[in-house]
């Protein structure tokens, strides 16, 4: 069985995203409360699995692995899937450039709103 390390491609076997592929972007920690959780991302545009913390018993590691940095962006993970040839091998539909652009704008808008909120709180 493959280990649950950074970049390992897994399949969700429990929850609403069961059957979807994901990549480990943050392996299990060393603290007592972190030993049974990992952080994964599909990314949602590619596999339907959102970036989230999951119990290790809810994923099954595959033999596939991609080369990514810890806490990699969704765009970097999609590029890693392509580089490893997994998009075709796993039958995944790559998101269009318009979808990627829309997601980037949504993230930027959220970040800007949070920044404005922080400034407003500091003025009080």
Buried (B, 14 or more C-beta within 10 A) or exposed (E): EEEBEBBBBBBBEEEEBEEBBBBBBBBBEEEEEEEEBBBBBBBBBBBBBBBBEBEBEBBBBBEBBBEBEEEBBBBBBBBBBBEBEBBEEBEBEBBEEEEBEEBEEEEEEEEEEEEEEEEEEEEE
